[in-house]
Amino acid sequence: MTRKASIGRLIGCIHRHAAIFFEREMAQFGLGSGNHFILMMLYSNDGISQNCIAQHMRIDKALTTRTIRKLIDLDYVRREMDENDARAYRIYLTDKGLALKPHIKLVLKEWSDLLTEGFSIEEKQAAITMLERMAENVVANRQ
C-alpha cells in the first residue's frame, strides 16, 4: 500500500517514538518522557517562576504543577515563594538535579543523532529552520 506523505503523520510518528525513547532513557532517574524538559530549562534559567515555565513550554499550569511536584518528590528541584509576589513560586535546582545535567544532555544528544543520522550539516540546519517555522505557525494560530 502506498501512502501519500503527510507532515502531520510524520510528526506524529516522531512524537510517539520520542515519548517511547525518553520514557525508556529517563526511567533510570525516576523521570517520565517529558519531565527532563523542565530540568533543561532550569539549567539555563535556575530560579525561573513556575508561571514562566508553563508559558515557555506552552503547557497548562496544572500540568506544570504536577510535573514540578514530581521533581520535588524526587529531590531534583525545590520551590520557593517569590519574594516580590506572594502568589508566585520560583523553581530552583537541587544538587541532585544539577548532577543529572550531563546524563540528560547525553540522552538529548543521542536522540538528536538518531533523528539526523546520515544528514549533512546543511540538511540538519534546513530541518531545524523548517521545524522552527512550523512551530511558529502553530503557536501563532493557537488561539
N, CA, C and O atoms as a GROMACS GRO file, in nm:
protein
  572
    1MET      N    1   0.084  -0.117   0.000
    1MET     CA    2   0.000   0.000   0.000
    1MET      C    3   0.090   0.125   0.000
    1MET      O    4   0.182   0.135   0.080
    2THR      N    5   0.063   0.216  -0.088
    2THR     CA    6   0.138   0.340  -0.098
    2THR      C    7   0.063   0.450  -0.026
    2THR      O    8  -0.056   0.472  -0.049
    3ARG      N    9   0.134   0.519   0.064
    3ARG     CA   10   0.074   0.629   0.138
    3ARG      C   11   0.129   0.761   0.088
    3ARG      O   12   0.248   0.773   0.059
    4LYS      N   13   0.041   0.859   0.079
    4LYS     CA   14   0.085   0.993   0.046
    4LYS      C   15   0.155   1.051   0.169
    4LYS      O   16   0.108   1.034   0.282
    5ALA      N   17   0.268   1.119   0.147
    5ALA     CA   18   0.342   1.180   0.257
    5ALA      C   19   0.254   1.284   0.326
    5ALA      O   20   0.189   1.365   0.261
    6SER      N   21   0.254   1.279   0.457
    6SER     CA   22   0.176   1.374   0.538
    6SER      C   23   0.266   1.426   0.649
    6SER      O   24   0.318   1.350   0.730
    7ILE      N   25   0.285   1.557   0.650
    7ILE     CA   26   0.369   1.617   0.754
    7ILE      C   27   0.314   1.584   0.892
    7ILE      O   28   0.390   1.547   0.982
    8GLY      N   29   0.183   1.596   0.909
    8GLY     CA   30   0.123   1.566   1.039
    8GLY      C   31   0.146   1.423   1.083
    8GLY      O   32   0.177   1.398   1.200
    9ARG      N   33   0.132   1.328   0.991
    9ARG     CA   34   0.153   1.187   1.024
    9ARG      C   35   0.298   1.162   1.062
    9ARG      O   36   0.327   1.088   1.156
   10LEU      N   37   0.390   1.224   0.989
   10LEU     CA   38   0.533   1.205   1.017
   10LEU      C   39   0.572   1.267   1.150
   10LEU      O   40   0.648   1.208   1.227
   11ILE      N   41   0.521   1.386   1.179
   11ILE     CA   42   0.549   1.449   1.308
   11ILE      C   43   0.489   1.365   1.421
   11ILE      O   44   0.550   1.349   1.526
   12GLY      N   45   0.369   1.312   1.398
   12GLY     CA   46   0.306   1.224   1.498
   12GLY      C   47   0.390   1.101   1.525
   12GLY      O   48   0.406   1.059   1.640
   13CYS      N   49   0.444   1.042   1.419
   13CYS     CA   50   0.530   0.924   1.433
   13CYS      C   51   0.654   0.958   1.515
   13CYS      O   52   0.691   0.884   1.606
   14ILE      N   53   0.718   1.069   1.482
   14ILE     CA   54   0.838   1.111   1.556
   14ILE      C   55   0.802   1.137   1.702
   14ILE      O   56   0.876   1.098   1.793
   15HIS      N   57   0.690   1.203   1.726
   15HIS     CA   58   0.647   1.233   1.863
   15HIS      C   59   0.625   1.105   1.944
   15HIS      O   60   0.670   1.095   2.058
   16ARG      N   61   0.557   1.008   1.886
   16ARG     CA   62   0.532   0.881   1.958
   16ARG      C   63   0.664   0.810   1.990
   16ARG      O   64   0.682   0.760   2.101
   17HIS      N   65   0.753   0.807   1.894
   17HIS     CA   66   0.880   0.738   1.918
   17HIS      C   67   0.969   0.817   2.015
   17HIS      O   68   1.046   0.757   2.090
   18ALA      N   69   0.958   0.949   2.015
   18ALA     CA   70   1.031   1.030   2.113
   18ALA      C   71   0.982   0.997   2.254
   18ALA      O   72   1.062   0.980   2.346
   19ALA      N   73   0.850   0.987   2.270
   19ALA     CA   74   0.795   0.956   2.402
   19ALA      C   75   0.846   0.820   2.450
   19ALA      O   76   0.882   0.805   2.567
   20ILE      N   77   0.849   0.722   2.362
   20ILE     CA   78   0.899   0.588   2.398
   20ILE      C   79   1.047   0.595   2.434
   20ILE      O   80   1.089   0.538   2.535
   21PHE      N   81   1.125   0.663   2.352
   21PHE     CA   82   1.269   0.676   2.374
   21PHE      C   83   1.298   0.742   2.509
   21PHE      O   84   1.375   0.690   2.589
   22PHE      N   85   1.236   0.859   2.533
   22PHE     CA   86   1.263   0.932   2.657
   22PHE      C   87   1.208   0.860   2.778
   22PHE      O   88   1.268   0.865   2.885
   23GLU      N   89   1.096   0.794   2.764
   23GLU     CA   90   1.040   0.716   2.876
   23GLU      C   91   1.142   0.609   2.918
   23GLU      O   92   1.168   0.590   3.037
   24ARG      N   93   1.198   0.541   2.820
   24ARG     CA   94   1.295   0.435   2.848
   24ARG      C   95   1.424   0.492   2.906
   24ARG      O   96   1.476   0.439   3.004
   25GLU      N   97   1.476   0.598   2.846
   25GLU     CA   98   1.605   0.653   2.888
   25GLU      C   99   1.598   0.728   3.021
   25GLU      O  100   1.696   0.731   3.095
   26MET      N  101   1.484   0.788   3.052
   26MET     CA  102   1.472   0.867   3.175
   26MET      C  103   1.422   0.785   3.294
   26MET      O  104   1.427   0.833   3.407
   27ALA      N  105   1.376   0.664   3.270
   27ALA     CA  106   1.323   0.580   3.378
   27ALA      C  107   1.426   0.556   3.487
   27ALA      O  108   1.392   0.549   3.605
   28GLN      N  109   1.553   0.544   3.449
   28GLN     CA  110   1.659   0.519   3.548
   28GLN      C  111   1.672   0.632   3.651
   28GLN      O  112   1.728   0.614   3.758
   29PHE      N  113   1.619   0.751   3.615
   29PHE     CA  114   1.623   0.865   3.705
   29PHE      C  115   1.489   0.891   3.771
   29PHE      O  116   1.473   0.989   3.844
   30GLY      N  117   1.391   0.804   3.746
   30GLY     CA  118   1.258   0.822   3.802
   30GLY      C  119   1.174   0.921   3.724
   30GLY      O  120   1.067   0.962   3.771
   31LEU      N  121   1.220   0.961   3.607
   31LEU     CA  122   1.152   1.061   3.526
   31LEU      C  123   1.069   0.996   3.417
   31LEU      O  124   1.099   0.886   3.371
   32GLY      N  125   0.965   1.067   3.375
   32GLY     CA  126   0.885   1.023   3.262
   32GLY      C  127   0.941   1.082   3.133
   32GLY      O  128   1.052   1.135   3.131
   33SER      N  129   0.863   1.074   3.027
   33SER     CA  130   0.914   1.114   2.896
   33SER      C  131   0.929   1.264   2.879
   33SER      O  132   0.999   1.307   2.788
   34GLY      N  133   0.866   1.346   2.963
   34GLY     CA  134   0.874   1.489   2.943
   34GLY      C  135   0.928   1.570   3.058
   34GLY      O  136   0.949   1.691   3.045
   35ASN      N  137   0.952   1.506   3.173
   35ASN     CA  138   0.997   1.580   3.292
   35ASN      C  139   1.132   1.648   3.274
   35ASN      O  140   1.158   1.753   3.332
   36HIS      N  141   1.215   1.589   3.193
   36HIS     CA  142   1.350   1.642   3.176
   36HIS      C  143   1.352   1.778   3.107
   36HIS      O  144   1.450   1.853   3.120
   37PHE      N  145   1.246   1.813   3.034
   37PHE     CA  146   1.244   1.942   2.967
   37PHE      C  147   1.243   2.058   3.068
   37PHE      O  148   1.304   2.162   3.043
   38ILE      N  149   1.176   2.039   3.179
   38ILE     CA  150   1.178   2.143   3.283
   38ILE      C  151   1.317   2.153   3.343
   38ILE      O  152   1.366   2.264   3.369
   39LEU      N  153   1.381   2.040   3.366
   39LEU     CA  154   1.518   2.044   3.417
   39LEU      C  155   1.611   2.116   3.319
   39LEU      O  156   1.694   2.197   3.361
   40MET      N  157   1.597   2.088   3.191
   40MET     CA  158   1.680   2.155   3.091
   40MET      C  159   1.658   2.306   3.094
   40MET      O  160   1.753   2.383   3.081
   41MET      N  161   1.534   2.348   3.111
   41MET     CA  162   1.505   2.490   3.119
   41MET      C  163   1.573   2.551   3.242
   41MET      O  164   1.628   2.661   3.235
   42LEU      N  165   1.569   2.480   3.352
   42LEU     CA  166   1.630   2.530   3.475
   42LEU      C  167   1.782   2.535   3.467
   42LEU      O  168   1.844   2.617   3.534
   43TYR      N  169   1.843   2.449   3.386
   43TYR     CA  170   1.988   2.452   3.373
   43TYR      C  171   2.035   2.587   3.317
   43TYR      O  172   2.147   2.630   3.346
   44SER      N  173   1.952   2.653   3.239
   44SER     CA  174   1.991   2.784   3.187
   44SER      C  175   1.914   2.899   3.251
   44SER      O  176   1.946   3.015   3.228
   45ASN      N  177   1.811   2.867   3.333
   45ASN     CA  178   1.728   2.971   3.397
   45ASN      C  179   1.691   2.931   3.539
   45ASN      O  180   1.573   2.933   3.575
   46ASP      N  181   1.789   2.894   3.619
   46ASP     CA  182   1.758   2.850   3.755
   46ASP      C  183   1.688   2.963   3.830
   46ASP      O  184   1.732   3.078   3.824
   47GLY      N  185   1.580   2.931   3.899
   47GLY     CA  186   1.504   3.030   3.973
   47GLY      C  187   1.393   3.094   3.892
   47GLY      O  188   1.332   3.191   3.938
   48ILE      N  189   1.365   3.043   3.774
   48ILE     CA  190   1.256   3.095   3.691
   48ILE      C  191   1.124   3.068   3.762
   48ILE      O  192   1.113   2.973   3.840
   49SER      N  193   1.025   3.150   3.736
   49SER     CA  194   0.896   3.131   3.803
   49SER      C  195   0.822   3.012   3.741
   49SER      O  196   0.842   2.976   3.625
   50GLN      N  197   0.738   2.953   3.822
   50GLN     CA  198   0.658   2.840   3.777
   50GLN      C  199   0.569   2.882   3.660
   50GLN      O  200   0.551   2.805   3.565
   51ASN      N  201   0.513   3.002   3.665
   51ASN     CA  202   0.429   3.051   3.555
   51ASN      C  203   0.509   3.068   3.426
   51ASN      O  204   0.459   3.037   3.318
   52CYS      N  205   0.633   3.116   3.438
   52CYS     CA  206   0.718   3.131   3.319
   52CYS      C  207   0.747   2.995   3.256
   52CYS      O  208   0.753   2.982   3.134
   53ILE      N  209   0.766   2.894   3.339
   53ILE     CA  210   0.789   2.759   3.286
   53ILE      C  211   0.668   2.715   3.204
   53ILE      O  212   0.684   2.666   3.093
   54ALA      N  213   0.550   2.732   3.259
   54ALA     CA  214   0.427   2.693   3.188
   54ALA      C  215   0.414   2.768   3.056
   54ALA      O  216   0.382   2.708   2.953
   55GLN      N  217   0.439   2.899   3.059
   55GLN     CA  218   0.427   2.979   2.937
   55GLN      C  219   0.532   2.940   2.834
   55GLN      O  220   0.500   2.925   2.716
   56HIS      N  221   0.655   2.924   2.877
   56HIS     CA  222   0.763   2.891   2.785
   56HIS      C  223   0.743   2.754   2.720
   56HIS      O  224   0.768   2.736   2.601
   57MET      N  225   0.698   2.659   2.800
   57MET     CA  226   0.678   2.523   2.748
   57MET      C  227   0.543   2.506   2.679
   57MET      O  228   0.516   2.404   2.616
   58ARG      N  229   0.458   2.610   2.692
   58ARG     CA  230   0.325   2.608   2.632
   58ARG      C  231   0.243   2.490   2.682
   58ARG      O  232   0.177   2.419   2.605
   59ILE      N  233   0.249   2.471   2.816
   59ILE     CA  234   0.167   2.369   2.880
   59ILE      C  235   0.085   2.437   2.988
   59ILE      O  236   0.123   2.543   3.038
   60ASP      N  237  -0.027   2.376   3.025
   60ASP     CA  238  -0.114   2.441   3.123
   60ASP      C  239  -0.051   2.438   3.263
   60ASP      O  240   0.039   2.358   3.291
   61LYS      N  241  -0.101   2.526   3.347
   61LYS     CA  242  -0.044   2.543   3.481
   61LYS      C  243  -0.061   2.418   3.567
   61LYS      O  244   0.026   2.386   3.648
   62ALA      N  245  -0.171   2.347   3.549
   62ALA     CA  246  -0.194   2.225   3.629
   62ALA      C  247  -0.090   2.118   3.596
   62ALA      O  248  -0.038   2.053   3.686
   63LEU      N  249  -0.060   2.100   3.468
   63LEU     CA  250   0.042   2.002   3.429
   63LEU      C  251   0.179   2.046   3.479
   63LEU      O  252   0.258   1.964   3.526
   64THR      N  253   0.207   2.174   3.470
   64THR     CA  254   0.334   2.227   3.522
   64THR      C  255   0.346   2.198   3.671
   64THR      O  256   0.451   2.154   3.718
   65THR      N  257   0.240   2.223   3.746
   65THR     CA  258   0.240   2.200   3.891
   65THR      C  259   0.264   2.052   3.922
   65THR      O  260   0.344   2.019   4.009
   66ARG      N  261   0.195   1.963   3.851
   66ARG     CA  262   0.213   1.818   3.874
   66ARG      C  263   0.356   1.774   3.844
   66ARG      O  264   0.415   1.697   3.919
   67THR      N  265   0.411   1.824   3.733
   67THR     CA  266   0.546   1.786   3.695
   67THR      C  267   0.647   1.838   3.797
   67THR      O  268   0.739   1.765   3.835
   68ILE      N  269   0.632   1.961   3.839
   68ILE     CA  270   0.724   2.018   3.938
   68ILE      C  271   0.710   1.944   4.071
   68ILE      O  272   0.810   1.920   4.138
   69ARG      N  273   0.589   1.908   4.108
   69ARG     CA  274   0.568   1.832   4.232
   69ARG      C  275   0.645   1.700   4.226
   69ARG      O  276   0.707   1.658   4.324
   70LYS      N  277   0.642   1.634   4.110
   70LYS     CA  278   0.716   1.508   4.094
   70LYS      C  279   0.866   1.533   4.106
   70LYS      O  280   0.938   1.455   4.170
   71LEU      N  281   0.914   1.640   4.044
   71LEU     CA  282   1.057   1.672   4.052
   71LEU      C  283   1.099   1.707   4.194
   71LEU      O  284   1.211   1.677   4.235
   72ILE      N  285   1.009   1.770   4.269
   72ILE     CA  286   1.035   1.799   4.411
   72ILE      C  287   1.042   1.669   4.490
   72ILE      O  288   1.132   1.650   4.571
   73ASP      N  289   0.946   1.579   4.467
   73ASP     CA  290   0.944   1.450   4.536
   73ASP      C  291   1.071   1.369   4.510
   73ASP      O  292   1.117   1.295   4.597
   74LEU      N  293   1.126   1.384   4.390
   74LEU     CA  294   1.250   1.314   4.354
   74LEU      C  295   1.376   1.390   4.400
   74LEU      O  296   1.488   1.344   4.380
   75ASP      N  297   1.355   1.506   4.461
   75ASP     CA  298   1.463   1.592   4.511
   75ASP      C  299   1.552   1.646   4.399
   75ASP      O  300   1.672   1.664   4.419
   76TYR      N  301   1.493   1.674   4.282
   76TYR     CA  302   1.567   1.735   4.172
   76TYR      C  303   1.552   1.887   4.173
   76TYR      O  304   1.638   1.959   4.124
   77VAL      N  305   1.441   1.935   4.230
   77VAL     CA  306   1.417   2.080   4.237
   77VAL      C  307   1.355   2.114   4.373
   77VAL      O  308   1.307   2.027   4.445
   78ARG      N  309   1.358   2.243   4.403
   78ARG     CA  310   1.286   2.294   4.520
   78ARG      C  311   1.206   2.415   4.475
   78ARG      O  312   1.242   2.483   4.379
   79ARG      N  313   1.098   2.441   4.544
   79ARG     CA  314   1.009   2.552   4.509
   79ARG      C  315   1.007   2.650   4.626
   79ARG      O  316   0.990   2.611   4.741
   80GLU      N  317   1.025   2.778   4.593
   80GLU     CA  318   1.024   2.883   4.696
   80GLU      C  319   0.929   2.993   4.653
   80GLU      O  320   0.916   3.024   4.534
   81MET      N  321   0.863   3.052   4.752
   81MET     CA  322   0.773   3.164   4.723
   81MET      C  323   0.855   3.282   4.671
   81MET      O  324   0.963   3.311   4.723
   82ASP      N  325   0.804   3.348   4.570
   82ASP     CA  326   0.870   3.465   4.513
   82ASP      C  327   0.870   3.577   4.616
   82ASP      O  328   0.766   3.607   4.676
   83GLU      N  329   0.985   3.640   4.639
   83GLU     CA  330   0.997   3.748   4.738
   83GLU      C  331   0.912   3.868   4.702
   83GLU      O  332   0.866   3.941   4.790
   84ASN      N  333   0.890   3.891   4.572
   84ASN     CA  334   0.818   4.010   4.526
   84ASN      C  335   0.670   3.984   4.497
   84ASN      O  336   0.593   4.079   4.479
   85ASP      N  337   0.629   3.858   4.493
   85ASP     CA  338   0.490   3.824   4.461
   85ASP      C  339   0.451   3.698   4.539
   85ASP      O  340   0.492   3.588   4.502
   86ALA      N  341   0.375   3.715   4.644
   86ALA     CA  342   0.340   3.602   4.732
   86ALA      C  343   0.254   3.497   4.661
   86ALA      O  344   0.238   3.386   4.713
   87ARG      N  345   0.199   3.530   4.544
   87ARG     CA  346   0.118   3.433   4.469
   87ARG      C  347   0.202   3.348   4.375
   87ARG      O  348   0.152   3.250   4.319
   88ALA      N  349   0.328   3.384   4.358
   88ALA     CA  350   0.414   3.317   4.260
   88ALA      C  351   0.522   3.234   4.330
   88ALA      O  352   0.560   3.260   4.444
   89TYR      N  353   0.568   3.132   4.258
   89TYR     CA  354   0.675   3.045   4.307
   89TYR      C  355   0.790   3.045   4.209
   89TYR      O  356   0.770   3.053   4.087
   90ARG      N  357   0.910   3.035   4.263
   90ARG     CA  358   1.030   3.021   4.182
   90ARG      C  359   1.083   2.879   4.202
   90ARG      O  360   1.074   2.823   4.311
   91ILE      N  361   1.138   2.824   4.096
   91ILE     CA  362   1.184   2.686   4.097
   91ILE      C  363   1.336   2.685   4.084
   91ILE      O  364   1.393   2.748   3.995
   92TYR      N  365   1.401   2.612   4.175
   92TYR     CA  366   1.546   2.604   4.178
   92TYR      C  367   1.591   2.459   4.173
   92TYR      O  368   1.526   2.370   4.227
   93LEU      N  369   1.703   2.436   4.106
   93LEU     CA  370   1.763   2.303   4.103
   93LEU      C  371   1.828   2.270   4.237
   93LEU      O  372   1.882   2.358   4.304
   94THR      N  373   1.823   2.145   4.274
   94THR     CA  374   1.898   2.097   4.390
   94THR      C  375   2.031   2.042   4.338
   94THR      O  376   2.052   2.034   4.217
   95ASP      N  377   2.120   2.005   4.428
   95ASP     CA  378   2.246   1.944   4.386
   95ASP      C  379   2.219   1.815   4.307
   95ASP      O  380   2.286   1.786   4.209
   96LYS      N  381   2.119   1.740   4.351
   96LYS     CA  382   2.084   1.616   4.281
   96LYS      C  383   2.034   1.647   4.140
   96LYS      O  384   2.067   1.575   4.045
   97GLY      N  385   1.956   1.752   4.125
   97GLY     CA  386   1.909   1.792   3.993
   97GLY      C  387   2.022   1.839   3.904
   97GLY      O  388   2.025   1.807   3.785
   98LEU      N  389   2.115   1.915   3.961
   98LEU     CA  390   2.232   1.961   3.885
   98LEU      C  391   2.318   1.844   3.839
   98LEU      O  392   2.374   1.847   3.729
   99ALA      N  393   2.327   1.741   3.923
   99ALA     CA  394   2.409   1.624   3.889
   99ALA      C  395   2.354   1.548   3.769
   99ALA      O  396   2.428   1.475   3.704
  100LEU      N  397   2.226   1.564   3.740
  100LEU     CA  398   2.165   1.495   3.625
  100LEU      C  399   2.200   1.558   3.490
  100LEU      O  400   2.185   1.494   3.386
  101LYS      N  401   2.245   1.682   3.492
  101LYS     CA  402   2.265   1.757   3.368
  101LYS      C  403   2.345   1.682   3.262
  101LYS      O  404   2.299   1.673   3.148
  102PRO      N  405   2.462   1.627   3.293
  102PRO     CA  406   2.537   1.558   3.186
  102PRO      C  407   2.464   1.435   3.132
  102PRO      O  408   2.476   1.403   3.013
  103HIS      N  409   2.389   1.368   3.217
  103HIS     CA  410   2.316   1.249   3.172
  103HIS      C  411   2.202   1.289   3.078
  103HIS      O  412   2.182   1.226   2.974
  104ILE      N  413   2.129   1.392   3.115
  104ILE     CA  414   2.018   1.438   3.032
  104ILE      C  415   2.069   1.491   2.899
  104ILE      O  416   2.012   1.463   2.794
  105LYS      N  417   2.177   1.569   2.903
  105LYS     CA  418   2.234   1.622   2.779
  105LYS      C  419   2.278   1.509   2.687
  105LYS      O  420   2.263   1.518   2.565
  106LEU      N  421   2.333   1.402   2.743
  106LEU     CA  422   2.375   1.288   2.663
  106LEU      C  423   2.255   1.220   2.596
  106LEU      O  424   2.261   1.186   2.478
  107VAL      N  425   2.148   1.202   2.671
  107VAL     CA  426   2.027   1.140   2.615
  107VAL      C  427   1.970   1.228   2.503
  107VAL      O  428   1.930   1.176   2.398
  108LEU      N  429   1.966   1.359   2.524
  108LEU     CA  430   1.917   1.450   2.420
  108LEU      C  431   2.005   1.445   2.296
  108LEU      O  432   1.954   1.449   2.184
  109LYS      N  433   2.135   1.435   2.315
  109LYS     CA  434   2.226   1.425   2.200
  109LYS      C  435   2.202   1.294   2.126
  109LYS      O  436   2.201   1.292   2.003
  110GLU      N  437   2.184   1.186   2.199
  110GLU     CA  438   2.157   1.056   2.135
  110GLU      C  439   2.031   1.063   2.051
  110GLU      O  440   2.027   1.009   1.940
  111TRP      N  441   1.926   1.130   2.103
  111TRP     CA  442   1.801   1.143   2.029
  111TRP      C  443   1.822   1.227   1.902
  111TRP      O  444   1.775   1.191   1.794
  112SER      N  445   1.893   1.339   1.916
  112SER     CA  446   1.920   1.424   1.800
  112SER      C  447   2.003   1.350   1.696
  112SER      O  448   1.978   1.362   1.576
  113ASP      N  449   2.102   1.276   1.742
  113ASP     CA  450   2.186   1.199   1.649
  113ASP      C  451   2.103   1.093   1.576
  113ASP      O  452   2.122   1.070   1.457
  114LEU      N  453   2.011   1.030   1.648
  114LEU     CA  454   1.925   0.930   1.586
  114LEU      C  455   1.836   0.994   1.480
  114LEU      O  456   1.821   0.940   1.370
  115LEU      N  457   1.777   1.109   1.513
  115LEU     CA  458   1.689   1.178   1.418
  115LEU      C  459   1.761   1.221   1.291
  115LEU      O  460   1.704   1.217   1.182
  116THR      N  461   1.886   1.261   1.305
  116THR     CA  462   1.956   1.320   1.192
  116THR      C  463   2.066   1.230   1.136
  116THR      O  464   2.156   1.277   1.066
  117GLU      N  465   2.057   1.103   1.166
  117GLU     CA  466   2.158   1.009   1.115
  117GLU      C  467   2.163   1.016   0.961
  117GLU      O  468   2.060   1.006   0.894
  118GLY      N  469   2.282   1.033   0.908
  118GLY     CA  470   2.300   1.040   0.763
  118GLY      C  471   2.273   1.177   0.704
  118GLY      O  472   2.285   1.194   0.582
  119PHE      N  473   2.238   1.276   0.785
  119PHE     CA  474   2.212   1.411   0.735
  119PHE      C  475   2.345   1.487   0.723
  119PHE      O  476   2.436   1.468   0.803
  120SER      N  477   2.354   1.572   0.622
  120SER     CA  478   2.466   1.665   0.614
  120SER      C  479   2.440   1.780   0.710
  120SER      O  480   2.329   1.795   0.762
  121ILE      N  481   2.541   1.861   0.734
  121ILE     CA  482   2.524   1.978   0.820
  121ILE      C  483   2.416   2.069   0.763
  121ILE      O  484   2.334   2.123   0.838
  122GLU      N  485   2.415   2.086   0.632
  122GLU     CA  486   2.316   2.172   0.566
  122GLU      C  487   2.175   2.115   0.583
  122GLU      O  488   2.081   2.191   0.606
  123GLU      N  489   2.160   1.984   0.572
  123GLU     CA  490   2.029   1.921   0.589
  123GLU      C  491   1.980   1.936   0.732
  123GLU      O  492   1.861   1.960   0.756
  124LYS      N  493   2.071   1.922   0.828
  124LYS     CA  494   2.032   1.941   0.968
  124LYS      C  495   1.982   2.082   0.990
  124LYS      O  496   1.878   2.102   1.054
  125GLN      N  497   2.054   2.181   0.939
  125GLN     CA  498   2.014   2.321   0.957
  125GLN      C  499   1.882   2.348   0.886
  125GLN      O  500   1.798   2.420   0.939
  126ALA      N  501   1.863   2.293   0.767
  126ALA     CA  502   1.737   2.312   0.694
  126ALA      C  503   1.621   2.252   0.771
  126ALA      O  504   1.513   2.311   0.779
  127ALA      N  505   1.642   2.133   0.829
  127ALA     CA  506   1.536   2.069   0.908
  127ALA      C  507   1.500   2.155   1.028
  127ALA      O  508   1.382   2.173   1.058
  128ILE      N  509   1.600   2.208   1.098
  128ILE     CA  510   1.575   2.293   1.214
  128ILE      C  511   1.498   2.418   1.172
  128ILE      O  512   1.401   2.456   1.238
  129THR      N  513   1.540   2.480   1.064
  129THR     CA  514   1.473   2.601   1.016
  129THR      C  515   1.327   2.574   0.983
  129THR      O  516   1.239   2.651   1.021
  130MET      N  517   1.300   2.466   0.913
  130MET     CA  518   1.162   2.434   0.875
  130MET      C  519   1.077   2.399   0.997
  130MET      O  520   0.962   2.441   1.006
  131LEU      N  521   1.132   2.322   1.089
  131LEU     CA  522   1.057   2.286   1.210
  131LEU      C  523   1.030   2.408   1.297
  131LEU      O  524   0.922   2.419   1.355
  132GLU      N  525   1.126   2.499   1.306
  132GLU     CA  526   1.103   2.623   1.381
  132GLU      C  527   0.988   2.703   1.320
  132GLU      O  528   0.904   2.756   1.392
  133ARG      N  529   0.986   2.711   1.188
  133ARG     CA  530   0.877   2.784   1.120
  133ARG      C  531   0.743   2.716   1.144
  133ARG      O  532   0.643   2.783   1.166
  134MET      N  533   0.741   2.582   1.142
  134MET     CA  534   0.617   2.509   1.169
  134MET      C  535   0.569   2.537   1.310
  134MET      O  536   0.450   2.560   1.334
  135ALA      N  537   0.663   2.536   1.406
  135ALA     CA  538   0.626   2.563   1.545
  135ALA      C  539   0.572   2.705   1.559
  135ALA      O  540   0.473   2.727   1.628
  136GLU      N  541   0.635   2.800   1.494
  136GLU     CA  542   0.586   2.938   1.497
  136GLU      C  543   0.446   2.949   1.438
  136GLU      O  544   0.361   3.019   1.493
  137ASN      N  545   0.420   2.879   1.328
  137ASN     CA  546   0.287   2.879   1.267
  137ASN      C  547   0.182   2.827   1.364
  137ASN      O  548   0.074   2.884   1.378
  138VAL      N  549   0.214   2.718   1.431
  138VAL     CA  550   0.118   2.657   1.524
  138VAL      C  551   0.091   2.750   1.642
  138VAL      O  552  -0.024   2.771   1.681
  139VAL      N  553   0.198   2.806   1.698
  139VAL     CA  554   0.182   2.894   1.814
  139VAL      C  555   0.104   3.019   1.776
  139VAL      O  556   0.019   3.064   1.852
  140ALA      N  557   0.132   3.076   1.659
  140ALA     CA  558   0.065   3.199   1.615
  140ALA      C  559  -0.084   3.176   1.591
  140ALA      O  560  -0.164   3.268   1.606
  141ASN      N  561  -0.121   3.056   1.554
  141ASN     CA  562  -0.262   3.026   1.523
  141ASN      C  563  -0.331   2.944   1.629
  141ASN      O  564  -0.436   2.884   1.604
  142ARG      N  565  -0.275   2.941   1.748
  142ARG     CA  566  -0.326   2.856   1.856
  142ARG      C  567  -0.451   2.911   1.923
  142ARG      O  568  -0.516   2.840   1.998
  143GLN      N  569  -0.485   3.033   1.898
  143GLN     CA  570  -0.597   3.098   1.968
  143GLN      C  571  -0.722   3.030   1.948
  143GLN      O  572  -0.825   3.073   2.000
   0.00000   0.00000   0.00000
